[in-house]
């Protein structure tokens, strides 16, 4: 499998709404980071579903290498 594009080397803070579903971009090519816009089509990547359980700020991975995807785990600091 190919490596994802590093969209940015920091997380994307996003205000999420409880009960809402978000689709995180796993390929790094989306123009609507950190969310999917379909740019992965024809690749080995697929967006990752995130269901918010409560209102608040969530830090979505921007480097696309987090072991805790779609959330940031600090991996960007080692890239």
mmJSON file of the N, C-alpha and C atoms, coordinates in Angstrom:
{"data_MODEL":{"atom_site":{
"group_PDB":["ATOM","ATOM","ATOM","ATOM","ATOM","ATOM","ATOM","ATOM","ATOM","ATOM","ATOM","ATOM","ATOM","ATOM","ATOM","ATOM","ATOM","ATOM","ATOM","ATOM","ATOM","ATOM","ATOM","ATOM","ATOM","ATOM","ATOM","ATOM","ATOM","ATOM","ATOM","ATOM","ATOM","ATOM","ATOM","ATOM","ATOM","ATOM","ATOM","ATOM","ATOM","ATOM","ATOM","ATOM","ATOM","ATOM","ATOM","ATOM","ATOM","ATOM","ATOM","ATOM","ATOM","ATOM","ATOM","ATOM","ATOM","ATOM","ATOM","ATOM","ATOM","ATOM","ATOM","ATOM","ATOM","ATOM","ATOM","ATOM","ATOM","ATOM","ATOM","ATOM","ATOM","ATOM","ATOM","ATOM","ATOM","ATOM","ATOM","ATOM","ATOM","ATOM","ATOM","ATOM","ATOM","ATOM","ATOM","ATOM","ATOM","ATOM","ATOM","ATOM","ATOM","ATOM","ATOM","ATOM","ATOM","ATOM","ATOM","ATOM","ATOM","ATOM","ATOM","ATOM","ATOM","ATOM","ATOM","ATOM","ATOM","ATOM","ATOM","ATOM","ATOM","ATOM","ATOM","ATOM","ATOM","ATOM","ATOM","ATOM","ATOM","ATOM","ATOM","ATOM","ATOM","ATOM","ATOM","ATOM","ATOM","ATOM","ATOM","ATOM","ATOM","ATOM","ATOM","ATOM","ATOM","ATOM","ATOM","ATOM","ATOM","ATOM","ATOM","ATOM","ATOM","ATOM","ATOM","ATOM","ATOM","ATOM","ATOM","ATOM","ATOM","ATOM","ATOM","ATOM","ATOM","ATOM","ATOM","ATOM","ATOM","ATOM","ATOM","ATOM","ATOM","ATOM","ATOM","ATOM","ATOM","ATOM","ATOM","ATOM","ATOM","ATOM","ATOM","ATOM","ATOM","ATOM","ATOM","ATOM","ATOM","ATOM","ATOM","ATOM","ATOM","ATOM","ATOM","ATOM","ATOM","ATOM","ATOM","ATOM","ATOM","ATOM","ATOM","ATOM","ATOM","ATOM","ATOM","ATOM","ATOM","ATOM","ATOM","ATOM","ATOM","ATOM","ATOM","ATOM","ATOM","ATOM","ATOM","ATOM","ATOM","ATOM","ATOM","ATOM","ATOM","ATOM","ATOM","ATOM","ATOM","ATOM","ATOM","ATOM","ATOM","ATOM","ATOM","ATOM","ATOM","ATOM","ATOM","ATOM","ATOM","ATOM","ATOM","ATOM","ATOM"],
"id":[1,2,3,4,5,6,7,8,9,10,11,12,13,14,15,16,17,18,19,20,21,22,23,24,25,26,27,28,29,30,31,32,33,34,35,36,37,38,39,40,41,42,43,44,45,46,47,48,49,50,51,52,53,54,55,56,57,58,59,60,61,62,63,64,65,66,67,68,69,70,71,72,73,74,75,76,77,78,79,80,81,82,83,84,85,86,87,88,89,90,91,92,93,94,95,96,97,98,99,100,101,102,103,104,105,106,107,108,109,110,111,112,113,114,115,116,117,118,119,120,121,122,123,124,125,126,127,128,129,130,131,132,133,134,135,136,137,138,139,140,141,142,143,144,145,146,147,148,149,150,151,152,153,154,155,156,157,158,159,160,161,162,163,164,165,166,167,168,169,170,171,172,173,174,175,176,177,178,179,180,181,182,183,184,185,186,187,188,189,190,191,192,193,194,195,196,197,198,199,200,201,202,203,204,205,206,207,208,209,210,211,212,213,214,215,216,217,218,219,220,221,222,223,224,225,226,227,228,229,230,231,232,233,234,235,236,237],
"type_symbol":["N","C","C","N","C","C","N","C","C","N","C","C","N","C","C","N","C","C","N","C","C","N","C","C","N","C","C","N","C","C","N","C","C","N","C","C","N","C","C","N","C","C","N","C","C","N","C","C","N","C","C","N","C","C","N","C","C","N","C","C","N","C","C","N","C","C","N","C","C","N","C","C","N","C","C","N","C","C","N","C","C","N","C","C","N","C","C","N","C","C","N","C","C","N","C","C","N","C","C","N","C","C","N","C","C","N","C","C","N","C","C","N","C","C","N","C","C","N","C","C","N","C","C","N","C","C","N","C","C","N","C","C","N","C","C","N","C","C","N","C","C","N","C","C","N","C","C","N","C","C","N","C","C","N","C","C","N","C","C","N","C","C","N","C","C","N","C","C","N","C","C","N","C","C","N","C","C","N","C","C","N","C","C","N","C","C","N","C","C","N","C","C","N","C","C","N","C","C","N","C","C","N","C","C","N","C","C","N","C","C","N","C","C","N","C","C","N","C","C","N","C","C","N","C","C","N","C","C","N","C","C","N","C","C","N","C","C"],
"label_atom_id":["N","CA","C","N","CA","C","N","CA","C","N","CA","C","N","CA","C","N","CA","C","N","CA","C","N","CA","C","N","CA","C","N","CA","C","N","CA","C","N","CA","C","N","CA","C","N","CA","C","N","CA","C","N","CA","C","N","CA","C","N","CA","C","N","CA","C","N","CA","C","N","CA","C","N","CA","C","N","CA","C","N","CA","C","N","CA","C","N","CA","C","N","CA","C","N","CA","C","N","CA","C","N","CA","C","N","CA","C","N","CA","C","N","CA","C","N","CA","C","N","CA","C","N","CA","C","N","CA","C","N","CA","C","N","CA","C","N","CA","C","N","CA","C","N","CA","C","N","CA","C","N","CA","C","N","CA","C","N","CA","C","N","CA","C","N","CA","C","N","CA","C","N","CA","C","N","CA","C","N","CA","C","N","CA","C","N","CA","C","N","CA","C","N","CA","C","N","CA","C","N","CA","C","N","CA","C","N","CA","C","N","CA","C","N","CA","C","N","CA","C","N","CA","C","N","CA","C","N","CA","C","N","CA","C","N","CA","C","N","CA","C","N","CA","C","N","CA","C","N","CA","C","N","CA","C","N","CA","C","N","CA","C","N","CA","C","N","CA","C","N","CA","C","N","CA","C"],
"label_alt_id":[null,null,null,null,null,null,null,null,null,null,null,null,null,null,null,null,null,null,null,null,null,null,null,null,null,null,null,null,null,null,null,null,null,null,null,null,null,null,null,null,null,null,null,null,null,null,null,null,null,null,null,null,null,null,null,null,null,null,null,null,null,null,null,null,null,null,null,null,null,null,null,null,null,null,null,null,null,null,null,null,null,null,null,null,null,null,null,null,null,null,null,null,null,null,null,null,null,null,null,null,null,null,null,null,null,null,null,null,null,null,null,null,null,null,null,null,null,null,null,null,null,null,null,null,null,null,null,null,null,null,null,null,null,null,null,null,null,null,null,null,null,null,null,null,null,null,null,null,null,null,null,null,null,null,null,null,null,null,null,null,null,null,null,null,null,null,null,null,null,null,null,null,null,null,null,null,null,null,null,null,null,null,null,null,null,null,null,null,null,null,null,null,null,null,null,null,null,null,null,null,null,null,null,null,null,null,null,null,null,null,null,null,null,null,null,null,null,null,null,null,null,null,null,null,null,null,null,null,null,null,null,null,null,null,null,null,null],
"label_comp_id":["UNK","UNK","UNK","UNK","UNK","UNK","UNK","UNK","UNK","UNK","UNK","UNK","UNK","UNK","UNK","UNK","UNK","UNK","UNK","UNK","UNK","UNK","UNK","UNK","UNK","UNK","UNK","UNK","UNK","UNK","UNK","UNK","UNK","UNK","UNK","UNK","UNK","UNK","UNK","UNK","UNK","UNK","UNK","UNK","UNK","UNK","UNK","UNK","UNK","UNK","UNK","UNK","UNK","UNK","UNK","UNK","UNK","UNK","UNK","UNK","UNK","UNK","UNK","UNK","UNK","UNK","UNK","UNK","UNK","UNK","UNK","UNK","UNK","UNK","UNK","UNK","UNK","UNK","UNK","UNK","UNK","UNK","UNK","UNK","UNK","UNK","UNK","UNK","UNK","UNK","UNK","UNK","UNK","UNK","UNK","UNK","UNK","UNK","UNK","UNK","UNK","UNK","UNK","UNK","UNK","UNK","UNK","UNK","UNK","UNK","UNK","UNK","UNK","UNK","UNK","UNK","UNK","UNK","UNK","UNK","UNK","UNK","UNK","UNK","UNK","UNK","UNK","UNK","UNK","UNK","UNK","UNK","UNK","UNK","UNK","UNK","UNK","UNK","UNK","UNK","UNK","UNK","UNK","UNK","UNK","UNK","UNK","UNK","UNK","UNK","UNK","UNK","UNK","UNK","UNK","UNK","UNK","UNK","UNK","UNK","UNK","UNK","UNK","UNK","UNK","UNK","UNK","UNK","UNK","UNK","UNK","UNK","UNK","UNK","UNK","UNK","UNK","UNK","UNK","UNK","UNK","UNK","UNK","UNK","UNK","UNK","UNK","UNK","UNK","UNK","UNK","UNK","UNK","UNK","UNK","UNK","UNK","UNK","UNK","UNK","UNK","UNK","UNK","UNK","UNK","UNK","UNK","UNK","UNK","UNK","UNK","UNK","UNK","UNK","UNK","UNK","UNK","UNK","UNK","UNK","UNK","UNK","UNK","UNK","UNK","UNK","UNK","UNK","UNK","UNK","UNK","UNK","UNK","UNK","UNK","UNK","UNK"],
"label_asym_id":["A","A","A","A","A","A","A","A","A","A","A","A","A","A","A","A","A","A","A","A","A","A","A","A","A","A","A","A","A","A","A","A","A","A","A","A","A","A","A","A","A","A","A","A","A","A","A","A","A","A","A","A","A","A","A","A","A","A","A","A","A","A","A","A","A","A","A","A","A","A","A","A","A","A","A","A","A","A","A","A","A","A","A","A","A","A","A","A","A","A","A","A","A","A","A","A","A","A","A","A","A","A","A","A","A","A","A","A","A","A","A","A","A","A","A","A","A","A","A","A","A","A","A","A","A","A","A","A","A","A","A","A","A","A","A","A","A","A","A","A","A","A","A","A","A","A","A","A","A","A","A","A","A","A","A","A","A","A","A","A","A","A","A","A","A","A","A","A","A","A","A","A","A","A","A","A","A","A","A","A","A","A","A","A","A","A","A","A","A","A","A","A","A","A","A","A","A","A","A","A","A","A","A","A","A","A","A","A","A","A","A","A","A","A","A","A","A","A","A","A","A","A","A","A","A","A","A","A","A","A","A","A","A","A","A","A","A"],
"label_entity_id":["1","1","1","1","1","1","1","1","1","1","1","1","1","1","1","1","1","1","1","1","1","1","1","1","1","1","1","1","1","1","1","1","1","1","1","1","1","1","1","1","1","1","1","1","1","1","1","1","1","1","1","1","1","1","1","1","1","1","1","1","1","1","1","1","1","1","1","1","1","1","1","1","1","1","1","1","1","1","1","1","1","1","1","1","1","1","1","1","1","1","1","1","1","1","1","1","1","1","1","1","1","1","1","1","1","1","1","1","1","1","1","1","1","1","1","1","1","1","1","1","1","1","1","1","1","1","1","1","1","1","1","1","1","1","1","1","1","1","1","1","1","1","1","1","1","1","1","1","1","1","1","1","1","1","1","1","1","1","1","1","1","1","1","1","1","1","1","1","1","1","1","1","1","1","1","1","1","1","1","1","1","1","1","1","1","1","1","1","1","1","1","1","1","1","1","1","1","1","1","1","1","1","1","1","1","1","1","1","1","1","1","1","1","1","1","1","1","1","1","1","1","1","1","1","1","1","1","1","1","1","1","1","1","1","1","1","1"],
"label_seq_id":[1,1,1,2,2,2,3,3,3,4,4,4,5,5,5,6,6,6,7,7,7,8,8,8,9,9,9,10,10,10,11,11,11,12,12,12,13,13,13,14,14,14,15,15,15,16,16,16,17,17,17,18,18,18,19,19,19,20,20,20,21,21,21,22,22,22,23,23,23,24,24,24,25,25,25,26,26,26,27,27,27,28,28,28,29,29,29,30,30,30,31,31,31,32,32,32,33,33,33,34,34,34,35,35,35,36,36,36,37,37,37,38,38,38,39,39,39,40,40,40,41,41,41,42,42,42,43,43,43,44,44,44,45,45,45,46,46,46,47,47,47,48,48,48,49,49,49,50,50,50,51,51,51,52,52,52,53,53,53,54,54,54,55,55,55,56,56,56,57,57,57,58,58,58,59,59,59,60,60,60,61,61,61,62,62,62,63,63,63,64,64,64,65,65,65,66,66,66,67,67,67,68,68,68,69,69,69,70,70,70,71,71,71,72,72,72,73,73,73,74,74,74,75,75,75,76,76,76,77,77,77,78,78,78,79,79,79],
"pdbx_PDB_ins_code":[null,null,null,null,null,null,null,null,null,null,null,null,null,null,null,null,null,null,null,null,null,null,null,null,null,null,null,null,null,null,null,null,null,null,null,null,null,null,null,null,null,null,null,null,null,null,null,null,null,null,null,null,null,null,null,null,null,null,null,null,null,null,null,null,null,null,null,null,null,null,null,null,null,null,null,null,null,null,null,null,null,null,null,null,null,null,null,null,null,null,null,null,null,null,null,null,null,null,null,null,null,null,null,null,null,null,null,null,null,null,null,null,null,null,null,null,null,null,null,null,null,null,null,null,null,null,null,null,null,null,null,null,null,null,null,null,null,null,null,null,null,null,null,null,null,null,null,null,null,null,null,null,null,null,null,null,null,null,null,null,null,null,null,null,null,null,null,null,null,null,null,null,null,null,null,null,null,null,null,null,null,null,null,null,null,null,null,null,null,null,null,null,null,null,null,null,null,null,null,null,null,null,null,null,null,null,null,null,null,null,null,null,null,null,null,null,null,null,null,null,null,null,null,null,null,null,null,null,null,null,null,null,null,null,null,null,null],
"Cartn_x":[0.842,0.0,0.881,0.492,1.27,1.079,1.972,1.921,0.947,0.225,-0.654,0.152,-0.438,0.156,0.031,1.09,1.027,0.366,-0.866,-1.606,-1.012,-0.671,0.032,0.612,1.659,2.319,1.809,0.497,-0.179,-1.629,-2.311,-3.699,-4.635,-5.829,-6.895,-7.889,-7.965,-8.987,-10.345,-11.334,-12.661,-13.705,-14.634,-15.778,-16.771,-17.015,-17.934,-19.232,-20.27,-21.601,-21.999,-22.455,-22.866,-23.891,-23.678,-24.595,-24.3,-23.409,-23.079,-21.918,-21.931,-20.873,-19.975,-18.673,-17.668,-16.825,-16.425,-15.598,-14.219,-13.251,-11.87,-11.128,-10.402,-9.59,-8.367,-8.199,-7.048,-5.913,-6.233,-5.213,-4.36,-4.903,-4.185,-4.358,-5.141,-5.292,-6.523,-7.415,-8.649,-8.386,-9.136,-9.053,-9.876,-10.615,-11.476,-10.941,-9.637,-9.005,-9.645,-9.809,-9.357,-10.376,-11.378,-12.45,-12.326,-12.964,-12.896,-13.702,-13.135,-13.864,-13.893,-13.487,-13.5,-12.207,-11.192,-9.918,-9.205,-9.591,-8.959,-9.389,-10.417,-10.962,-9.861,-9.825,-8.808,-7.536,-7.522,-6.345,-6.705,-5.739,-5.958,-6.566,-6.805,-7.296,-8.807,-9.367,-10.789,-10.932,-11.953,-12.152,-12.515,-12.236,-12.514,-13.67,-14.649,-15.824,-15.504,-16.007,-15.897,-17.272,-17.812,-19.117,-18.89,-19.3,-19.125,-20.12,-19.623,-20.478,-20.869,-20.132,-20.457,-19.984,-20.537,-20.112,-18.734,-17.905,-16.604,-15.575,-14.335,-13.234,-12.569,-12.393,-11.7,-10.502,-9.382,-8.166,-7.938,-8.336,-8.173,-6.742,-6.2,-4.836,-4.666,-3.6,-3.293,-2.188,-1.356,-0.23,-0.626,-1.771,-2.314,-1.519,-0.708,0.101,-0.219,-1.22,-1.571,-1.972,-1.505,-1.927,-3.323,-3.801,-5.11,-6.074,-5.846,-6.664,-8.147,-8.978,-8.72,-8.21,-7.981,-7.537,-6.016,-5.515,-4.079,-3.512,-2.33,-1.616,-0.205,0.084,1.393,2.451,2.101,3.057,3.7,2.979,3.51,4.836,5.094,6.332,7.563,7.352,8.482,8.656,7.837,7.903,8.831],
"Cartn_y":[-1.179,0.0,1.233,2.248,3.48,4.328,5.264,6.156,7.3,7.756,8.907,10.194,11.188,12.518,13.185,13.819,14.557,15.895,16.06,17.292,18.449,18.187,19.166,18.431,19.005,18.367,18.928,18.951,19.331,18.867,18.745,18.297,19.417,19.019,19.953,20.0,21.107,21.205,21.488,20.678,20.813,20.747,21.685,21.645,20.635,19.563,18.527,18.6,18.015,18.02,16.584,16.359,15.027,14.435,13.17,12.463,12.613,13.512,13.748,12.843,12.429,11.59,12.442,12.236,12.955,11.922,12.244,11.339,11.949,11.402,11.885,11.387,12.278,11.946,11.153,9.951,9.108,9.234,9.722,9.78,11.049,12.116,13.387,14.292,13.87,14.648,15.548,15.409,16.181,17.684,18.466,19.928,20.436,19.553,19.925,19.337,19.334,18.759,19.297,18.45,17.065,16.052,16.537,15.659,15.254,14.152,13.563,14.354,14.501,15.109,14.161,12.899,11.908,11.806,12.563,12.552,11.201,10.333,9.017,8.037,8.349,7.405,6.89,5.574,4.936,4.602,4.878,4.571,3.48,3.103,2.089,2.671,3.978,4.65,4.801,4.797,5.05,5.971,6.835,7.719,6.914,7.479,6.835,7.554,6.785,7.345,7.717,8.885,9.318,9.777,9.155,9.533,10.269,11.516,12.319,11.876,11.638,11.224,12.401,13.489,14.698,15.928,17.07,18.337,18.705,19.308,19.753,19.773,20.044,20.109,18.745,18.305,17.052,17.407,16.742,17.007,15.883,16.138,15.164,15.192,14.011,13.872,14.605,15.383,16.095,15.433,14.637,14.001,12.677,12.143,10.895,9.655,9.753,8.626,8.205,8.768,8.465,7.006,6.388,5.029,5.061,6.265,6.461,7.148,6.947,7.615,7.315,8.322,9.591,10.699,10.359,11.378,11.439,12.609,12.84,12.114,11.504,10.874,11.451,12.536,13.18,12.647,11.706,11.128,12.192,13.267,14.325,14.897,14.782,15.321,14.518,13.297,12.443,12.328,13.021,12.929,13.993],
"Cartn_z":[0.0,0.0,0.0,-0.737,-0.814,0.444,0.611,1.761,1.496,2.521,2.33,2.204,1.579,1.479,2.849,3.31,4.576,4.281,4.741,4.486,5.288,6.544,7.384,8.585,9.172,10.305,11.625,11.756,12.989,12.864,13.996,13.933,13.474,13.066,12.703,13.856,14.593,15.641,14.993,15.317,14.723,15.822,15.795,16.707,16.155,16.912,16.452,17.248,16.664,17.251,17.594,18.809,19.253,18.294,17.944,17.066,15.589,15.241,13.838,13.416,12.151,11.583,10.697,10.823,10.049,9.306,8.073,7.27,7.071,7.79,7.79,6.551,5.915,4.739,5.181,4.628,4.955,3.947,2.735,1.679,1.734,2.307,2.398,1.194,0.2,-1.034,-1.063,-0.109,-0.104,0.004,-0.731,-0.648,0.528,1.181,2.309,3.614,3.798,4.99,6.266,7.273,7.356,6.821,6.121,5.677,4.218,3.894,2.558,1.534,0.339,-0.782,-1.987,-1.775,-2.841,-3.623,-3.238,-3.969,-3.923,-3.012,-2.879,-3.954,-4.7,-5.686,-6.614,-6.791,-7.616,-6.851,-5.543,-4.725,-3.714,-2.911,-1.878,-0.611,-0.588,0.617,0.62,1.825,2.035,3.237,3.227,4.372,5.617,6.77,8.05,8.726,9.16,9.823,11.268,11.689,13.085,13.525,14.574,15.118,16.43,16.469,17.678,18.747,19.938,21.038,21.925,21.784,22.543,21.786,22.133,21.532,22.075,21.245,21.708,20.598,20.981,20.024,19.919,18.687,18.392,17.524,17.748,16.988,15.984,14.723,13.658,13.148,12.86,12.358,11.028,10.923,9.689,8.889,9.561,8.863,8.211,8.595,8.037,8.421,9.47,9.922,11.365,11.985,13.37,13.548,14.612,14.954,15.571,15.895,16.517,15.541,14.249,13.219,13.433,13.262,12.606,13.534,14.79,15.743,15.82,16.156,16.271,17.485,17.295,18.413,18.577,17.864,17.972,17.02,16.167,15.216,14.339,14.047,13.166,13.668,14.958,15.522,15.098,14.61,14.225,12.708,11.952,10.485,9.908],
"occupancy":[1.0,1.0,1.0,1.0,1.0,1.0,1.0,1.0,1.0,1.0,1.0,1.0,1.0,1.0,1.0,1.0,1.0,1.0,1.0,1.0,1.0,1.0,1.0,1.0,1.0,1.0,1.0,1.0,1.0,1.0,1.0,1.0,1.0,1.0,1.0,1.0,1.0,1.0,1.0,1.0,1.0,1.0,1.0,1.0,1.0,1.0,1.0,1.0,1.0,1.0,1.0,1.0,1.0,1.0,1.0,1.0,1.0,1.0,1.0,1.0,1.0,1.0,1.0,1.0,1.0,1.0,1.0,1.0,1.0,1.0,1.0,1.0,1.0,1.0,1.0,1.0,1.0,1.0,1.0,1.0,1.0,1.0,1.0,1.0,1.0,1.0,1.0,1.0,1.0,1.0,1.0,1.0,1.0,1.0,1.0,1.0,1.0,1.0,1.0,1.0,1.0,1.0,1.0,1.0,1.0,1.0,1.0,1.0,1.0,1.0,1.0,1.0,1.0,1.0,1.0,1.0,1.0,1.0,1.0,1.0,1.0,1.0,1.0,1.0,1.0,1.0,1.0,1.0,1.0,1.0,1.0,1.0,1.0,1.0,1.0,1.0,1.0,1.0,1.0,1.0,1.0,1.0,1.0,1.0,1.0,1.0,1.0,1.0,1.0,1.0,1.0,1.0,1.0,1.0,1.0,1.0,1.0,1.0,1.0,1.0,1.0,1.0,1.0,1.0,1.0,1.0,1.0,1.0,1.0,1.0,1.0,1.0,1.0,1.0,1.0,1.0,1.0,1.0,1.0,1.0,1.0,1.0,1.0,1.0,1.0,1.0,1.0,1.0,1.0,1.0,1.0,1.0,1.0,1.0,1.0,1.0,1.0,1.0,1.0,1.0,1.0,1.0,1.0,1.0,1.0,1.0,1.0,1.0,1.0,1.0,1.0,1.0,1.0,1.0,1.0,1.0,1.0,1.0,1.0,1.0,1.0,1.0,1.0,1.0,1.0,1.0,1.0,1.0,1.0,1.0,1.0,1.0,1.0,1.0,1.0,1.0,1.0],
"B_iso_or_equiv":[0.0,0.0,0.0,0.0,0.0,0.0,0.0,0.0,0.0,0.0,0.0,0.0,0.0,0.0,0.0,0.0,0.0,0.0,0.0,0.0,0.0,0.0,0.0,0.0,0.0,0.0,0.0,0.0,0.0,0.0,0.0,0.0,0.0,0.0,0.0,0.0,0.0,0.0,0.0,0.0,0.0,0.0,0.0,0.0,0.0,0.0,0.0,0.0,0.0,0.0,0.0,0.0,0.0,0.0,0.0,0.0,0.0,0.0,0.0,0.0,0.0,0.0,0.0,0.0,0.0,0.0,0.0,0.0,0.0,0.0,0.0,0.0,0.0,0.0,0.0,0.0,0.0,0.0,0.0,0.0,0.0,0.0,0.0,0.0,0.0,0.0,0.0,0.0,0.0,0.0,0.0,0.0,0.0,0.0,0.0,0.0,0.0,0.0,0.0,0.0,0.0,0.0,0.0,0.0,0.0,0.0,0.0,0.0,0.0,0.0,0.0,0.0,0.0,0.0,0.0,0.0,0.0,0.0,0.0,0.0,0.0,0.0,0.0,0.0,0.0,0.0,0.0,0.0,0.0,0.0,0.0,0.0,0.0,0.0,0.0,0.0,0.0,0.0,0.0,0.0,0.0,0.0,0.0,0.0,0.0,0.0,0.0,0.0,0.0,0.0,0.0,0.0,0.0,0.0,0.0,0.0,0.0,0.0,0.0,0.0,0.0,0.0,0.0,0.0,0.0,0.0,0.0,0.0,0.0,0.0,0.0,0.0,0.0,0.0,0.0,0.0,0.0,0.0,0.0,0.0,0.0,0.0,0.0,0.0,0.0,0.0,0.0,0.0,0.0,0.0,0.0,0.0,0.0,0.0,0.0,0.0,0.0,0.0,0.0,0.0,0.0,0.0,0.0,0.0,0.0,0.0,0.0,0.0,0.0,0.0,0.0,0.0,0.0,0.0,0.0,0.0,0.0,0.0,0.0,0.0,0.0,0.0,0.0,0.0,0.0,0.0,0.0,0.0,0.0,0.0,0.0,0.0,0.0,0.0,0.0,0.0,0.0],
"pdbx_formal_charge":[null,null,null,null,null,null,null,null,null,null,null,null,null,null,null,null,null,null,null,null,null,null,null,null,null,null,null,null,null,null,null,null,null,null,null,null,null,null,null,null,null,null,null,null,null,null,null,null,null,null,null,null,null,null,null,null,null,null,null,null,null,null,null,null,null,null,null,null,null,null,null,null,null,null,null,null,null,null,null,null,null,null,null,null,null,null,null,null,null,null,null,null,null,null,null,null,null,null,null,null,null,null,null,null,null,null,null,null,null,null,null,null,null,null,null,null,null,null,null,null,null,null,null,null,null,null,null,null,null,null,null,null,null,null,null,null,null,null,null,null,null,null,null,null,null,null,null,null,null,null,null,null,null,null,null,null,null,null,null,null,null,null,null,null,null,null,null,null,null,null,null,null,null,null,null,null,null,null,null,null,null,null,null,null,null,null,null,null,null,null,null,null,null,null,null,null,null,null,null,null,null,null,null,null,null,null,null,null,null,null,null,null,null,null,null,null,null,null,null,null,null,null,null,null,null,null,null,null,null,null,null,null,null,null,null,null,null],
"auth_seq_id":[1,1,1,2,2,2,3,3,3,4,4,4,5,5,5,6,6,6,7,7,7,8,8,8,9,9,9,10,10,10,11,11,11,12,12,12,13,13,13,14,14,14,15,15,15,16,16,16,17,17,17,18,18,18,19,19,19,20,20,20,21,21,21,22,22,22,23,23,23,24,24,24,25,25,25,26,26,26,27,27,27,28,28,28,29,29,29,30,30,30,31,31,31,32,32,32,33,33,33,34,34,34,35,35,35,36,36,36,37,37,37,38,38,38,39,39,39,40,40,40,41,41,41,42,42,42,43,43,43,44,44,44,45,45,45,46,46,46,47,47,47,48,48,48,49,49,49,50,50,50,51,51,51,52,52,52,53,53,53,54,54,54,55,55,55,56,56,56,57,57,57,58,58,58,59,59,59,60,60,60,61,61,61,62,62,62,63,63,63,64,64,64,65,65,65,66,66,66,67,67,67,68,68,68,69,69,69,70,70,70,71,71,71,72,72,72,73,73,73,74,74,74,75,75,75,76,76,76,77,77,77,78,78,78,79,79,79],
"auth_comp_id":["UNK","UNK","UNK","UNK","UNK","UNK","UNK","UNK","UNK","UNK","UNK","UNK","UNK","UNK","UNK","UNK","UNK","UNK","UNK","UNK","UNK","UNK","UNK","UNK","UNK","UNK","UNK","UNK","UNK","UNK","UNK","UNK","UNK","UNK","UNK","UNK","UNK","UNK","UNK","UNK","UNK","UNK","UNK","UNK","UNK","UNK","UNK","UNK","UNK","UNK","UNK","UNK","UNK","UNK","UNK","UNK","UNK","UNK","UNK","UNK","UNK","UNK","UNK","UNK","UNK","UNK","UNK","UNK","UNK","UNK","UNK","UNK","UNK","UNK","UNK","UNK","UNK","UNK","UNK","UNK","UNK","UNK","UNK","UNK","UNK","UNK","UNK","UNK","UNK","UNK","UNK","UNK","UNK","UNK","UNK","UNK","UNK","UNK","UNK","UNK","UNK","UNK","UNK","UNK","UNK","UNK","UNK","UNK","UNK","UNK","UNK","UNK","UNK","UNK","UNK","UNK","UNK","UNK","UNK","UNK","UNK","UNK","UNK","UNK","UNK","UNK","UNK","UNK","UNK","UNK","UNK","UNK","UNK","UNK","UNK","UNK","UNK","UNK","UNK","UNK","UNK","UNK","UNK","UNK","UNK","UNK","UNK","UNK","UNK","UNK","UNK","UNK","UNK","UNK","UNK","UNK","UNK","UNK","UNK","UNK","UNK","UNK","UNK","UNK","UNK","UNK","UNK","UNK","UNK","UNK","UNK","UNK","UNK","UNK","UNK","UNK","UNK","UNK","UNK","UNK","UNK","UNK","UNK","UNK","UNK","UNK","UNK","UNK","UNK","UNK","UNK","UNK","UNK","UNK","UNK","UNK","UNK","UNK","UNK","UNK","UNK","UNK","UNK","UNK","UNK","UNK","UNK","UNK","UNK","UNK","UNK","UNK","UNK","UNK","UNK","UNK","UNK","UNK","UNK","UNK","UNK","UNK","UNK","UNK","UNK","UNK","UNK","UNK","UNK","UNK","UNK","UNK","UNK","UNK","UNK","UNK","UNK"],
"auth_asym_id":["A","A","A","A","A","A","A","A","A","A","A","A","A","A","A","A","A","A","A","A","A","A","A","A","A","A","A","A","A","A","A","A","A","A","A","A","A","A","A","A","A","A","A","A","A","A","A","A","A","A","A","A","A","A","A","A","A","A","A","A","A","A","A","A","A","A","A","A","A","A","A","A","A","A","A","A","A","A","A","A","A","A","A","A","A","A","A","A","A","A","A","A","A","A","A","A","A","A","A","A","A","A","A","A","A","A","A","A","A","A","A","A","A","A","A","A","A","A","A","A","A","A","A","A","A","A","A","A","A","A","A","A","A","A","A","A","A","A","A","A","A","A","A","A","A","A","A","A","A","A","A","A","A","A","A","A","A","A","A","A","A","A","A","A","A","A","A","A","A","A","A","A","A","A","A","A","A","A","A","A","A","A","A","A","A","A","A","A","A","A","A","A","A","A","A","A","A","A","A","A","A","A","A","A","A","A","A","A","A","A","A","A","A","A","A","A","A","A","A","A","A","A","A","A","A","A","A","A","A","A","A","A","A","A","A","A","A"],
"auth_atom_id":["N","CA","C","N","CA","C","N","CA","C","N","CA","C","N","CA","C","N","CA","C","N","CA","C","N","CA","C","N","CA","C","N","CA","C","N","CA","C","N","CA","C","N","CA","C","N","CA","C","N","CA","C","N","CA","C","N","CA","C","N","CA","C","N","CA","C","N","CA","C","N","CA","C","N","CA","C","N","CA","C","N","CA","C","N","CA","C","N","CA","C","N","CA","C","N","CA","C","N","CA","C","N","CA","C","N","CA","C","N","CA","C","N","CA","C","N","CA","C","N","CA","C","N","CA","C","N","CA","C","N","CA","C","N","CA","C","N","CA","C","N","CA","C","N","CA","C","N","CA","C","N","CA","C","N","CA","C","N","CA","C","N","CA","C","N","CA","C","N","CA","C","N","CA","C","N","CA","C","N","CA","C","N","CA","C","N","CA","C","N","CA","C","N","CA","C","N","CA","C","N","CA","C","N","CA","C","N","CA","C","N","CA","C","N","CA","C","N","CA","C","N","CA","C","N","CA","C","N","CA","C","N","CA","C","N","CA","C","N","CA","C","N","CA","C","N","CA","C","N","CA","C","N","CA","C","N","CA","C","N","CA","C","N","CA","C","N","CA","C","N","CA","C","N","CA","C"],
"pdbx_PDB_model_num":[1,1,1,1,1,1,1,1,1,1,1,1,1,1,1,1,1,1,1,1,1,1,1,1,1,1,1,1,1,1,1,1,1,1,1,1,1,1,1,1,1,1,1,1,1,1,1,1,1,1,1,1,1,1,1,1,1,1,1,1,1,1,1,1,1,1,1,1,1,1,1,1,1,1,1,1,1,1,1,1,1,1,1,1,1,1,1,1,1,1,1,1,1,1,1,1,1,1,1,1,1,1,1,1,1,1,1,1,1,1,1,1,1,1,1,1,1,1,1,1,1,1,1,1,1,1,1,1,1,1,1,1,1,1,1,1,1,1,1,1,1,1,1,1,1,1,1,1,1,1,1,1,1,1,1,1,1,1,1,1,1,1,1,1,1,1,1,1,1,1,1,1,1,1,1,1,1,1,1,1,1,1,1,1,1,1,1,1,1,1,1,1,1,1,1,1,1,1,1,1,1,1,1,1,1,1,1,1,1,1,1,1,1,1,1,1,1,1,1,1,1,1,1,1,1,1,1,1,1,1,1,1,1,1,1,1,1]
}}}
